[in-house]
Amino acid sequence: MNAAELKLLIFRKIDLLEENKLQEIYGILLNYINGQKNIDDWGSLTEEQKQGILDAISEIDSGKGISHEKVISKFRKKYSHV
């Protein structure tokens, strides 16, 4: 499969997605593209920043995180009248 065929196949799959899935795929794509550009960012962080990120990952892994849906719902309720 050449690049043009692959792009068409990807487009067709994406075109069939519901809006929420489309937004999710867009976020994943941006994260992937930006991650490729900023691969060396970790090395430029201070030890305190690195530890903060590692601590946050540990909290999420232990179930202490708040889901994206809950955060969005909270702020939609809070600012829906604005």
DSSP file (Angstrom, degrees, kcal/mol; ACC not computed):
  #  RESIDUE AA STRUCTURE BP1 BP2  ACC     N-H-->O    O-->H-N    N-H-->O    O-->H-N    TCO  KAPPA ALPHA  PHI   PSI    X-CA   Y-CA   Z-CA
    1    1 A M              0   0    0      0, 0.0     2,-0.1     0, 0.0     0, 0.0   0.000 360.0 360.0 360.0 128.0    0.0    0.0    0.0
    2    2 A N     >  -     0   0    0      1,-0.1     4,-2.2     4,-0.0     5,-0.2  -0.319 360.0 -96.1 -87.5 175.8    1.5    3.3   -1.0
    3    3 A A  H  > S+     0   0    0      1,-0.2     4,-2.6     2,-0.2     5,-0.2   0.876 122.3  52.1 -61.0 -41.9    1.2    6.6    0.9
    4    4 A A  H  > S+     0   0    0      1,-0.2     4,-2.0     2,-0.2    -1,-0.2   0.909 111.3  47.1 -63.4 -42.4   -1.8    7.9   -1.1
    5    5 A E  H  > S+     0   0    0      2,-0.2     4,-2.3     1,-0.2    -1,-0.2   0.899 112.4  50.1 -65.6 -40.8   -3.8    4.7   -0.5
    6    6 A L  H  X S+     0   0    0     -4,-2.2     4,-2.6     2,-0.2    -2,-0.2   0.911 109.7  50.3 -64.6 -43.3   -2.9    4.8    3.2
    7    7 A K  H  X S+     0   0    0     -4,-2.6     4,-2.7     1,-0.2    -1,-0.2   0.907 111.4  48.9 -61.3 -42.1   -4.0    8.4    3.5
    8    8 A L  H  X S+     0   0    0     -4,-2.0     4,-2.4     2,-0.2    -2,-0.2   0.911 111.1  49.6 -64.6 -42.8   -7.3    7.6    1.8
    9    9 A L  H  X S+     0   0    0     -4,-2.3     4,-2.0     2,-0.2    -2,-0.2   0.920 112.7  47.1 -62.4 -44.8   -7.9    4.6    4.0
   10   10 A I  H  X S+     0   0    0     -4,-2.6     4,-2.6     1,-0.2     5,-0.2   0.932 111.4  51.6 -62.7 -46.1   -7.3    6.7    7.1
   11   11 A F  H  X S+     0   0    0     -4,-2.7     4,-2.7     1,-0.2    -2,-0.2   0.918 109.2  50.2 -57.1 -45.1   -9.5    9.5    5.9
   12   12 A R  H  X S+     0   0    0     -4,-2.4     4,-0.8     2,-0.2    -1,-0.2   0.896 111.6  47.8 -64.1 -40.4  -12.4    7.0    5.3
   13   13 A K  H >< S+     0   0    0     -4,-2.0     3,-0.7     1,-0.2     4,-0.3   0.935 115.2  45.2 -64.4 -45.7  -12.1    5.5    8.7
   14   14 A I  H >< S+     0   0    0     -4,-2.6     3,-1.6     1,-0.2    -2,-0.2   0.873 105.2  61.8 -65.9 -38.2  -12.0    8.9   10.4
   15   15 A D  H 3< S+     0   0    0     -4,-2.7    -1,-0.2     1,-0.3    -2,-0.2   0.747 101.3  53.8 -62.1 -24.2  -14.8   10.2    8.3
   16   16 A L  T << S+     0   0    0     -4,-0.8    -1,-0.3    -3,-0.7    -2,-0.2   0.526  86.7 109.9 -88.0  -6.7  -17.2    7.6    9.8
   17   17 A L  S <  S-     0   0    0     -3,-1.6     2,-0.1    -4,-0.3    -3,-0.0  -0.354  71.7-115.5 -73.9 149.0  -16.4    8.5   13.4
   18   18 A E     >  -     0   0    0      1,-0.1     4,-2.5    -2,-0.1     3,-0.2  -0.379  38.8-100.0 -72.3 162.2  -18.9   10.2   15.7
   19   19 A E  H  > S+     0   0    0      1,-0.2     4,-2.5     2,-0.2     5,-0.2   0.882 121.0  50.5 -57.2 -44.6  -18.0   13.7   16.9
   20   20 A N  H  > S+     0   0    0      1,-0.2     4,-1.7     2,-0.2    -1,-0.2   0.894 113.7  45.3 -64.4 -38.0  -16.7   12.6   20.3
   21   21 A K  H  > S+     0   0    0     -3,-0.2     4,-2.6     2,-0.2    -1,-0.2   0.861 110.6  54.7 -70.3 -35.2  -14.5    9.9   18.8
   22   22 A L  H  X S+     0   0    0     -4,-2.5     4,-2.3     2,-0.2    -2,-0.2   0.919 108.5  47.9 -63.5 -43.8  -13.3   12.4   16.2
   23   23 A Q  H  X S+     0   0    0     -4,-2.5     4,-2.1     2,-0.2    -1,-0.2   0.886 111.4  51.4 -63.7 -38.3  -12.2   14.8   18.8
   24   24 A E  H  X S+     0   0    0     -4,-1.7     4,-2.4     2,-0.2    -2,-0.2   0.926 110.3  47.8 -64.3 -45.6  -10.4   12.0   20.7
   25   25 A I  H  X S+     0   0    0     -4,-2.6     4,-2.8     1,-0.2    -2,-0.2   0.891 109.3  54.4 -62.6 -39.9   -8.5   11.0   17.6
   26   26 A Y  H  X S+     0   0    0     -4,-2.3     4,-2.6     1,-0.2    -1,-0.2   0.925 109.3  47.7 -60.2 -44.7   -7.6   14.6   16.9
   27   27 A G  H  X S+     0   0    0     -4,-2.1     4,-2.5     2,-0.2    -2,-0.2   0.909 112.2  49.0 -62.5 -42.6   -6.1   14.9   20.4
   28   28 A I  H  X S+     0   0    0     -4,-2.4     4,-2.4     2,-0.2    -2,-0.2   0.917 111.6  49.6 -63.1 -43.4   -4.2   11.6   20.0
   29   29 A L  H  X S+     0   0    0     -4,-2.8     4,-2.8     2,-0.2     5,-0.2   0.926 111.8  47.6 -62.5 -45.9   -2.8   12.7   16.6
   30   30 A L  H  X S+     0   0    0     -4,-2.6     4,-3.1     1,-0.2     5,-0.3   0.917 111.7  50.7 -62.1 -42.7   -1.7   16.1   18.0
   31   31 A N  H  X S+     0   0    0     -4,-2.5     4,-2.3     1,-0.2    -1,-0.2   0.907 112.0  48.0 -60.9 -41.2   -0.1   14.4   21.0
   32   32 A Y  H  X S+     0   0    0     -4,-2.4     4,-1.7     2,-0.2    -2,-0.2   0.945 115.1  43.7 -64.1 -48.5    1.7   12.0   18.6
   33   33 A I  H  X S+     0   0    0     -4,-2.8     4,-1.2     1,-0.2    -2,-0.2   0.940 117.9  44.3 -64.2 -47.6    2.9   14.7   16.3
   34   34 A N  H  X S+     0   0    0     -4,-3.1     4,-2.1     1,-0.2    -1,-0.2   0.853 110.0  56.8 -66.7 -34.1    4.0   17.1   19.1
   35   35 A G  H  < S+     0   0    0     -4,-2.3    -1,-0.2    -5,-0.3    -2,-0.2   0.854 103.9  53.3 -64.8 -34.4    5.6   14.2   21.0
   36   36 A Q  H >< S+     0   0    0     -4,-1.7     3,-0.5     1,-0.2    -1,-0.2   0.847 112.4  44.7 -68.2 -33.4    7.8   13.5   18.0
   37   37 A K  H 3< S+     0   0    0     -4,-1.2     3,-0.3     1,-0.2    -2,-0.2   0.837 117.6  42.4 -78.0 -34.0    9.0   17.1   17.9
   38   38 A N  T ><  +     0   0    0     -4,-2.1     3,-1.6     1,-0.2     4,-0.3  -0.161  68.1 131.3-110.2  38.3    9.6   17.5   21.6
   39   39 A I  T <  S+     0   0    0     -3,-0.5     3,-0.4     1,-0.3    -1,-0.2   0.766  74.3  51.2 -63.3 -26.4   11.3   14.2   22.4
   40   40 A D  T >> S+     0   0    0     -3,-0.3     4,-0.7     1,-0.2     3,-0.6   0.370  78.1  99.7 -94.3   5.6   14.1   15.9   24.3
   41   41 A D  H X> S+     0   0    0     -3,-1.6     3,-1.1     1,-0.2     4,-0.5   0.855  73.9  62.9 -60.4 -36.1   11.8   18.1   26.6
   42   42 A W  H >4 S+     0   0    0     -3,-0.4     3,-1.4    -4,-0.3    -1,-0.2   0.899  99.7  54.4 -56.5 -41.9   12.3   15.6   29.5
   43   43 A G  H <4 S+     0   0    0     -3,-0.6    -1,-0.3     1,-0.3    -2,-0.2   0.731 103.8  55.5 -65.8 -22.3   16.0   16.4   29.6
   44   44 A S  H << S+     0   0    0     -3,-1.1    -1,-0.3    -4,-0.7    -2,-0.2   0.516  88.3  99.2 -90.2  -4.5   15.4   20.1   29.9
   45   45 A L  S << S-     0   0    0     -3,-1.4     2,-0.1    -4,-0.5    -3,-0.0  -0.467  77.2-113.8 -79.7 153.0   13.2   19.8   33.0
   46   46 A T     >  -     0   0    0     -2,-0.1     4,-2.5     1,-0.1     5,-0.2  -0.372  30.0-108.7 -75.2 165.0   14.5   20.4   36.5
   47   47 A E  H  > S+     0   0    0      1,-0.2     4,-2.6     2,-0.2     5,-0.2   0.875 121.7  54.7 -62.0 -36.6   14.6   17.5   38.9
   48   48 A E  H  > S+     0   0    0      2,-0.2     4,-2.1     1,-0.2    -1,-0.2   0.911 108.9  47.2 -63.3 -42.9   11.7   19.0   40.8
   49   49 A Q  H  > S+     0   0    0      2,-0.2     4,-2.1     1,-0.2    -2,-0.2   0.923 112.4  49.6 -64.5 -44.5    9.6   19.1   37.7
   50   50 A K  H  X S+     0   0    0     -4,-2.5     4,-2.5     1,-0.2    -2,-0.2   0.923 111.3  49.0 -60.0 -44.5   10.5   15.6   36.8
   51   51 A Q  H  X S+     0   0    0     -4,-2.6     4,-2.7     1,-0.2    -1,-0.2   0.881 108.3  54.3 -64.9 -37.7    9.6   14.4   40.3
   52   52 A G  H  X S+     0   0    0     -4,-2.1     4,-2.1     2,-0.2    -1,-0.2   0.903 110.2  46.5 -61.4 -41.3    6.3   16.2   40.1
   53   53 A I  H  X S+     0   0    0     -4,-2.1     4,-2.3     2,-0.2    -2,-0.2   0.921 113.1  48.7 -66.4 -44.6    5.4   14.5   36.9
   54   54 A L  H  X S+     0   0    0     -4,-2.5     4,-2.2     1,-0.2    -2,-0.2   0.891 111.2  50.7 -63.6 -39.3    6.4   11.1   38.3
   55   55 A D  H  X S+     0   0    0     -4,-2.7     4,-2.3     2,-0.2    -1,-0.2   0.908 109.8  50.4 -63.1 -42.4    4.4   11.7   41.5
   56   56 A A  H  X S+     0   0    0     -4,-2.1     4,-2.3     2,-0.2    -2,-0.2   0.898 109.5  50.7 -63.7 -40.8    1.3   12.6   39.4
   57   57 A I  H  X S+     0   0    0     -4,-2.3     4,-2.7     1,-0.2    -1,-0.2   0.914 109.7  50.9 -62.4 -43.1    1.7    9.4   37.3
   58   58 A S  H  X S+     0   0    0     -4,-2.2     4,-1.6     2,-0.2    -2,-0.2   0.899 109.5  50.4 -61.7 -41.3    1.9    7.4   40.5
   59   59 A E  H  <>S+     0   0    0     -4,-2.3     5,-2.7     2,-0.2     6,-0.4   0.917 112.0  47.0 -63.5 -43.0   -1.3    9.1   41.9
   60   60 A I  H ><5S+     0   0    0     -4,-2.3     3,-1.7     4,-0.2     5,-0.4   0.927 110.5  52.4 -64.2 -44.0   -3.1    8.3   38.7
   61   61 A D  H 3<5S+     0   0    0     -4,-2.7    -1,-0.2     1,-0.3    -2,-0.2   0.803 107.5  52.9 -62.6 -28.6   -1.9    4.7   38.6
   62   62 A S  T 3<5S-     0   0    0     -4,-1.6    -1,-0.3    -5,-0.2    -2,-0.2   0.348 123.4-104.1 -90.3   7.2   -3.2    4.3   42.2
   63   63 A G  T < 5S+     0   0    0     -3,-1.7    -3,-0.2    -4,-0.1    -2,-0.1   0.610  88.1 119.9  87.0  13.1   -6.6    5.5   41.3
   64   64 A K      < +     0   0    0     -5,-2.7    -4,-0.2    -6,-0.2    -5,-0.1   0.439  48.8 102.8 -89.6   0.4   -6.4    9.0   42.8
   65   65 A G        -     0   0    0     -6,-0.4     2,-0.5    -5,-0.4    -9,-0.0  -0.263  69.2-125.5 -79.9 168.6   -6.9   10.8   39.5
   66   66 A I        -     0   0    0     -2,-0.0    -2,-0.1     3,-0.0    -1,-0.0  -0.962  30.8-114.8-114.8 131.4  -10.1   12.5   38.2
   67   67 A S     >  -     0   0    0     -2,-0.5     4,-2.0     1,-0.1     5,-0.2  -0.243  17.8-120.5 -66.7 153.5  -11.4   11.5   34.9
   68   68 A H  H  > S+     0   0    0      1,-0.2     4,-2.7     2,-0.2     5,-0.2   0.893 113.8  56.5 -56.5 -42.7  -11.5   13.9   32.0
   69   69 A E  H  > S+     0   0    0      1,-0.2     4,-2.5     2,-0.2    -1,-0.2   0.894 106.4  48.7 -60.5 -42.0  -15.3   13.5   31.8
   70   70 A K  H  > S+     0   0    0      2,-0.2     4,-2.3     1,-0.2    -1,-0.2   0.904 112.5  48.2 -66.3 -40.9  -15.8   14.5   35.4
   71   71 A V  H  X S+     0   0    0     -4,-2.0     4,-2.1     2,-0.2     5,-0.2   0.941 113.8  46.0 -64.7 -47.2  -13.6   17.6   35.0
   72   72 A I  H  X S+     0   0    0     -4,-2.7     4,-2.4     1,-0.2     5,-0.2   0.915 112.4  51.2 -62.3 -43.5  -15.3   18.7   31.8
   73   73 A S  H  X S+     0   0    0     -4,-2.5     4,-2.2    -5,-0.2     5,-0.2   0.915 108.9  51.6 -60.2 -44.1  -18.8   18.1   33.4
   74   74 A K  H  X S+     0   0    0     -4,-2.3     4,-2.1     1,-0.2    -1,-0.2   0.929 113.9  42.3 -58.5 -47.8  -17.9   20.2   36.4
   75   75 A F  H  X S+     0   0    0     -4,-2.1     4,-2.2     2,-0.2    -1,-0.2   0.799 110.5  55.7 -75.6 -28.2  -16.7   23.1   34.4
   76   76 A R  H  X S+     0   0    0     -4,-2.4     4,-0.9    -5,-0.2    -1,-0.2   0.912 111.5  45.1 -66.6 -41.2  -19.6   22.9   31.9
   77   77 A K  H  < S+     0   0    0     -4,-2.2     3,-0.4    -5,-0.2     4,-0.3   0.917 114.5  49.0 -65.4 -42.4  -22.0   23.2   34.8
   78   78 A K  H  < S+     0   0    0     -4,-2.1     3,-0.2     1,-0.2    -2,-0.2   0.876 124.2  28.0 -66.2 -38.6  -20.0   26.0   36.4
   79   79 A Y  H >< S+     0   0    0     -4,-2.2     3,-1.2     1,-0.2    -1,-0.2   0.282  88.2 101.5-110.2  10.0  -19.8   28.1   33.2
   80   80 A S  T 3< S+     0   0    0     -4,-0.9    -1,-0.2    -3,-0.4    -2,-0.1   0.780  84.8  49.8 -66.7 -25.4  -22.9   27.1   31.3
   81   81 A H  T 3         0   0    0     -4,-0.3    -1,-0.3    -3,-0.2    -2,-0.1   0.473 360.0 360.0 -91.2  -2.5  -24.7   30.2   32.4
   82   82 A V    <         0   0    0     -3,-1.2    -1,-0.2     0, 0.0    -2,-0.1   0.462 360.0 360.0 -81.6 360.0  -21.9   32.6   31.3
